[in-house]
């Protein structure tokens, strides 16, 4: 799933490509992806691209007074297309294409979603706060000062810190991958309670900012087609189950849930102990 650094880079890339262009049409091919009914896609025709910004993990493309807001979910992506596409009738039924934005010069965007579990969401609104996920966003992870971050953690109490970092209504922009990376950098267990000592708050806050800022810097200037590979290559623990930790050399472990998993280093984060993995525990019984 694209998170704060990738969505930030996508917004910057698309801003430069789209600004000043006018919309020829918006085709929504995966109709369940469009979550709004007014304005209609036809309302975008002739509108000029004004700006592209990031709102948490949402992309906000503004055309005149209409916002095209996209949440890429687990397997969504946006591809820049410099030329006019082939006729839609030539597309395979298995095509991942969910929507296509066409501009006056033939260029445009292909919004795709791979896999069978569909979560991609597209909204056409006149006010971004009409999108529930945007309206419910907490403060952006890179705009939080330490005092407010500490207050969020204290209010969360005994909730696991991994959960707090991922909960968009508390801290916006962080998902599964970067929460793993932040906790590894902070040398903190994913199961640590959110209400923690001042020293731990400071360590975690510094790790959060540095991890995200480093990732934003690495992603900056990359095109949409390069961002996935760049993200994966730089991760220390996320998605690296069974590999050696780049800090201590211990084997990276994971916990698997029904629809997701997270990775961590026992030596760096949990005092050498393996966290309970209910899925694996059941298999071993």
VENHUJO-V936919 format. One record per residue. N is the residue number from 1. RES is the residue in one letter. PSI is psi in radians with two decimals (* if undefined). BURIAL is 1 if it has 24 or more other C-alpha atoms within 12 Angstrom, else 0. D_LAST is the distance of its C-alpha to the last C-alpha in whole Angstrom. Layout:
N_RES_PSI_BURIAL_D_LAST + N_RES_PSI_BURIAL_D_LAST
This chain:
1_X_2.25_1_33 + 2_X_2.35_1_36 + 3_X_-2.94_1_36 + 4_X_-0.91_1_39 + 5_X_-0.74_1_41 + 6_X_-0.71_1_40 + 7_X_-0.62_1_42 + 8_X_-0.81_1_45 + 9_X_-0.68_1_45 + 10_X_-0.78_1_45 + 11_X_-0.76_1_48 + 12_X_-0.74_1_50 + 13_X_-0.82_1_50 + 14_X_-0.56_1_51 + 15_X_-0.78_1_53 + 16_X_-0.60_0_55 + 17_X_-0.61_1_55 + 18_X_-0.58_1_56 + 19_X_2.25_1_58 + 20_X_-0.27_0_61 + 21_X_2.71_1_60 + 22_X_2.65_1_61 + 23_X_2.23_1_58 + 24_X_-0.82_1_59 + 25_X_2.80_1_56 + 26_X_2.09_1_53 + 27_X_2.13_1_51 + 28_X_1.94_1_48 + 29_X_-0.51_1_46 + 30_X_1.62_1_42 + 31_X_-0.43_0_44 + 32_X_-0.21_0_41 + 33_X_-0.48_1_41 + 34_X_2.04_1_44 + 35_X_-0.04_1_44 + 36_X_2.81_1_47 + 37_X_-0.28_0_50 + 38_X_2.14_0_53 + 39_X_2.76_0_54 + 40_X_2.85_0_54 + 41_X_-0.53_1_53 + 42_X_-0.43_0_57 + 43_X_-0.33_1_58 + 44_X_-0.32_1_57 + 45_X_2.19_1_60 + 46_X_-0.12_0_62 + 47_X_2.57_1_61 + 48_X_2.37_1_61 + 49_X_2.19_1_58 + 50_X_-0.75_1_58 + 51_X_2.82_1_55 + 52_X_2.18_1_51 + 53_X_2.87_1_49 + 54_X_2.39_1_46 + 55_X_1.70_1_44 + 56_X_-2.08_1_41 + 57_X_0.20_1_39 + 58_X_2.53_1_42 + 59_X_2.34_1_45 + 60_X_1.84_1_48 + 61_X_2.04_1_51 + 62_X_2.19_1_54 + 63_X_1.85_1_57 + 64_X_-2.17_1_60 + 65_X_0.23_0_59 + 66_X_2.36_1_55 + 67_X_2.19_1_52 + 68_X_1.84_1_50 + 69_X_2.31_1_46 + 70_X_2.28_1_43 + 71_X_2.07_1_39 + 72_X_-0.22_1_38 + 73_X_-2.56_1_34 + 74_X_-0.69_1_31 + 75_X_0.31_1_33 + 76_X_2.73_1_37 + 77_X_2.88_1_40 + 78_X_2.28_1_43 + 79_X_2.27_1_46 + 80_X_2.31_1_49 + 81_X_1.94_1_51 + 82_X_-0.36_0_55 + 83_X_2.91_0_56 + 84_X_2.46_0_57 + 85_X_2.90_0_54 + 86_X_2.78_0_54 + 87_X_2.48_0_55 + 88_X_-0.48_0_52 + 89_X_-0.32_0_52 + 90_X_-0.09_0_51 + 91_X_2.48_0_48 + 92_X_2.61_0_45 + 93_X_-0.39_0_43 + 94_X_0.17_0_40 + 95_X_2.41_0_41 + 96_X_0.02_1_39 + 97_X_2.12_1_43 + 98_X_-0.62_1_43 + 99_X_2.73_1_46 + 100_X_2.18_1_49 + 101_X_2.15_1_52 + 102_X_2.34_1_55 + 103_X_3.01_1_58 + 104_X_-0.42_0_62 + 105_X_0.16_0_62 + 106_X_-0.31_0_59 + 107_X_3.10_1_56 + 108_X_-2.87_1_53 + 109_X_2.40_1_50 + 110_X_2.12_1_47 + 111_X_2.04_1_44 + 112_X_2.82_1_41 + 113_X_2.06_1_37 + 114_X_2.90_0_35 + 115_X_3.09_0_32 + 116_X_-0.37_0_31 + 117_X_1.87_0_30 + 118_X_2.13_0_33 + 119_X_-0.11_1_34 + 120_X_2.36_1_37 + 121_X_2.30_1_40 + 122_X_2.32_1_44 + 123_X_2.43_1_46 + 124_X_1.99_1_50 + 125_X_2.84_1_51 + 126_X_-0.28_1_54 + 127_X_2.12_0_53 + 128_X_-0.47_1_49 + 129_X_-0.10_0_48 + 130_X_-0.29_0_48 + 131_X_2.03_1_45 + 132_X_-0.76_0_42 + 133_X_-0.55_1_40 + 134_X_-0.76_1_43 + 135_X_-0.55_0_45 + 136_X_0.00_0_41 + 137_X_2.40_1_41 + 138_X_-3.01_1_41 + 139_X_2.52_1_43 + 140_X_2.47_1_43 + 141_X_-0.56_1_41 + 142_X_-0.02_1_44 + 143_X_-0.04_0_46 + 144_X_2.33_0_44 + 145_X_2.95_0_46 + 146_X_-0.68_1_44 + 147_X_-0.78_0_45 + 148_X_-0.64_0_44 + 149_X_-0.78_1_41 + 150_X_-0.67_1_40 + 151_X_-0.68_0_41 + 152_X_-0.76_1_39 + 153_X_-0.74_1_36 + 154_X_-0.76_1_37 + 155_X_-0.52_0_38 + 156_X_-0.34_1_34 + 157_X_-2.14_0_33 + 158_X_0.06_0_29 + 159_X_2.45_0_28 + 160_X_2.43_1_26 + 161_X_-0.58_1_29 + 162_X_-0.73_1_27 + 163_X_-0.74_1_27 + 164_X_-0.80_1_31 + 165_X_-0.53_1_32 + 166_X_-0.28_1_31 + 167_X_1.92_1_32 + 168_X_-0.42_1_36 + 169_X_-0.24_1_38 + 170_X_-0.87_1_37 + 171_X_2.08_1_38 + 172_X_2.35_1_39 + 173_X_-0.34_1_38 + 174_X_2.36_1_35 + 175_X_-2.71_1_32 + 176_X_-0.76_1_28 + 177_X_-0.91_1_29 + 178_X_-0.41_1_32 + 179_X_-0.67_1_30 + 180_X_-0.80_1_28 + 181_X_-0.72_1_31 + 182_X_-0.81_1_33 + 183_X_-0.61_1_30 + 184_X_-0.76_1_30 + 185_X_-0.58_1_33 + 186_X_-0.08_1_33 + 187_X_0.82_1_31 + 188_X_2.44_1_29 + 189_X_2.45_1_25 + 190_X_-0.38_1_25 + 191_X_0.05_1_23 + 192_X_2.38_1_27 + 193_X_2.57_1_28 + 194_X_-0.63_1_31 + 195_X_1.90_1_34 + 196_X_3.07_1_34 + 197_X_2.81_0_37 + 198_X_-0.68_0_40 + 199_X_-0.70_0_40 + 200_X_-0.66_1_36 + 201_X_-0.81_1_38 + 202_X_-0.75_0_40 + 203_X_-0.77_1_38 + 204_X_-0.73_1_36 + 205_X_-0.78_1_39 + 206_X_-0.74_1_41 + 207_X_-0.71_1_37 + 208_X_-0.89_1_37 + 209_X_-0.78_1_41 + 210_X_-0.71_0_41 + 211_X_-0.80_1_38 + 212_X_-0.73_1_40 + 213_X_-0.70_1_43 + 214_X_-0.72_1_42 + 215_X_-0.68_1_40 + 216_X_-0.75_1_43 + 217_X_-0.73_0_46 + 218_X_-0.67_1_44 + 219_X_-0.40_1_44 + 220_X_2.29_1_47 + 221_X_-0.21_0_49 + 222_X_2.51_1_47 + 223_X_2.92_1_47 + 224_X_-0.65_1_45 + 225_X_-0.32_0_44 + 226_X_-0.27_0_43 + 227_X_-0.69_1_41 + 228_X_-0.81_1_37 + 229_X_-0.70_0_38 + 230_X_-0.77_1_39 + 231_X_-0.89_1_36 + 232_X_-0.68_0_34 + 233_X_-0.40_0_36 + 234_X_-0.10_1_36 + 235_X_2.39_1_32 + 236_X_-0.74_1_31 + 237_X_-0.62_1_27 + 238_X_2.27_1_27 + 239_X_0.21_1_26 + 240_X_0.58_1_25 + 241_X_2.28_1_22 + 242_X_-0.17_0_22 + 243_X_2.84_0_25 + 244_X_2.46_0_27 + 245_X_2.32_1_28 + 246_X_-0.20_0_32 + 247_X_-0.88_0_33 + 248_X_-0.27_0_31 + 249_X_-0.15_0_29 + 250_X_2.82_1_26 + 251_X_2.25_1_23 + 252_X_2.31_1_23 + 253_X_3.02_1_19 + 254_X_2.81_1_18 + 255_X_2.26_1_17 + 256_X_2.28_0_16 + 257_X_-3.10_0_17 + 258_X_-0.59_0_18 + 259_X_0.16_0_21 + 260_X_3.04_0_22 + 261_X_2.80_1_20 + 262_X_2.74_1_22 + 263_X_2.69_1_22 + 264_X_2.88_1_23 + 265_X_2.08_1_24 + 266_X_-0.76_1_23 + 267_X_-0.80_1_26 + 268_X_-0.53_1_28 + 269_X_-0.45_1_26 + 270_X_0.44_1_24 + 271_X_0.50_0_25 + 272_X_-0.11_0_23 + 273_X_2.52_0_20 + 274_X_2.35_1_17 + 275_X_2.60_1_17 + 276_X_2.19_0_13 + 277_X_1.73_0_12 + 278_X_-0.68_0_11 + 279_X_-0.84_0_11 + 280_X_-0.66_0_9 + 281_X_-0.71_0_6 + 282_X_-0.65_0_5 + 283_X_-0.56_0_6 + 284_X_-0.20_0_4 + 285_X_*_0_0
